[in-house]
Structures are given as structure tokens and as C-alpha cells.
Amino acid sequence: MTKLIWELLKDSYMPTPTEENWKLIAQRFYSLWNLPNCLGALDGKHIRIEKLPGSGSSNFNYKMYHSIVLLACSDADGFFTTIETGYAGRNSDGGIFRASTIKKWITTGRLNIPFPSKLIDDLNDYNFPFYFVGDEAFPLTPYLLRPYPQRTLDNVKRIFNYRLSRGRKTVECAFGMMTEKFQVLSSAIRTRNTERVTDIIKSVCILHNFIRKKEGVKYTPYEQVENIQDSIDSTTVLPIQDLVLRDRASAHEVRNYLANYFLTPRASVPWQWNYCV
């Protein structure tokens, strides 16, 4: 039954996005979360299971229970755009991503990702790549941006991490909504094979999208106004560097350019300065 649910609904409620769909997703990320050129938030979720026969400790994770990992990407409104599951719980999110079909499709051009384009309100004429966002567990690449490490933070990096987290939380919210909707996720899934678990996980993901769409619930843009220091002039708080973005720039260059972009008057948000120390 769970496999049938997936087969019947996946083409309508989780189709592979076209280039135009990706651009619409990026527009929503900018409208809602002030992240330009962002295509989605990636994260892994451990789905608790009872120990599978003959599995040993392969599914025993760092949280001290047996699990199967769901790797998912969500759009700005908490819809899953692509998912992949079946990975043993002992694996890390970064290791799963490196071995995933999602990564393979991104790097081989099968996900229809748009060509780089100029950032909104960027006074420079550089074409910036479209990218996904993830947490510290994921590798840093030009198409997947993660926060700066905590041990090296300065004010520029703190602002970047905050701005990135506003978009990255969408996938965490999607996981939370899905868990609340489906009781099967509130306790360990009881089955005797991995394939059955993956069918259950895929079915609840597609049903999450189905319900979100049928309910018609989408996030609406809002302005966060608490504790805004209106007297702060962003151009004097932190110096804006004149960075050059080369073609085929490295991941560090891409991240540094975006961090500097967030300091510019047109791209900054008023409350971000509260995250300076």
C-alpha cells in the first residue's frame, strides 16, 4: 500500500523541478527568507526503527538508537522537492550526501539547475551560482553552502550564518510538520526489512506534500522588527570589501562573496546587525 501511494502521487506532488520551477523556488526563498539564488535546504533526518534482523550495529546512530536516514531537500514553503532514503543510521549527513543520487544529479546536470545569474540588488555584474543550503555536516561546494565554523567567527561570518539559517530552517520545519502529522514516525517503525521502511518513509513524505498543497498553507513574507537599532548605519558597522567573483570560483570564494553581499545596504536586513558582537 505504501509503495502504491508513492507511485500514484510522486509525479504530481514531487516532480523533478524544471529550470523554470527552480527559478520560482529561488524567488520564494528571496521573498520569504532574503536568500537570493537559493534553490532549497538540505538535511538528513534519522527515522527511528526497531533493530532489523541480521543488521548488527549498522543502523545504530550517534543518538543511540537504530535508524534509517532520510536525506531531503525542501523549498521555501516546506514542500519536499526531492528525497532519498534507505541509508543506514550510522552514516553522517555529509557522507550520505557524497554517496547520494541527489549529488550525482546536481553535478551531472540532471536536476535542471539554472545557469548562474546576478544577485538581486547586487551592484556588481558578476553571475552568482544557484545553490542549496545545509548545516555544518555537509561539504562546502559552490552549489552547496554551509555556515562558517564556530571557531573562526567574526561579525561578518556571524551575519552570514544567521542569514543562511533563515533559509536552512525550512527543511527542519518540514521534518517537524511531517512528524506531527504521521503517528508512524512518533515511535520506532516495526518491520523486518529495509525496503519496507523506505516505502513507509517515501509515502509519508509524498503525503506531507499532498496535505500541504490541499490545505493551501504557505508562508507569507513578514518583517522582523523587534530590537531593530534604527540608528545603525550598515556601511559603517562593517567594512564592505570589493570582492571579485571569478568564473568557476571556489566554494570559499562563493561563500565569502555572499557574506560580503549581505553587508551591502540594499541586501542587508535591519535586524541582522543584532547578531554582531
HELIX and SHEET records of a PDB file:
HELIX    1   1 THR A    2  TYR A   13  1                                  12    
HELIX    2   2 GLU A   19  TRP A   33  1                                  15    
HELIX    3   3 ASP A   93  ALA A   99  1                                   7    
HELIX    4   4 THR A  101  THR A  108  1                                   8    
HELIX    5   5 GLN A  150  THR A  152  5                                   3    
HELIX    6   6 ASN A  155  LYS A  181  1                                  27    
HELIX    7   7 GLN A  183  LEU A  185  5                                   3    
HELIX    8   8 THR A  194  GLU A  215  1                                  22    
HELIX    9   9 SER A  234  VAL A  237  1                                   4    
HELIX   10  10 ALA A  251  TYR A  261  1                                  11    
HELIX   11  11 PRO A  270  TYR A  275  5                                   6    
SHEET    1   A 5 PHE A  80  ALA A  88  0                                        
SHEET    2   A 5 SER A  67  SER A  74 -1                                        
SHEET    3   A 5 CYS A  38  ARG A  48 -1                                        
SHEET    4   A 5 TYR A 131  VAL A 133  1                                        
SHEET    5   A 5 LEU A 144  LEU A 145  1                                        
END                                                                             
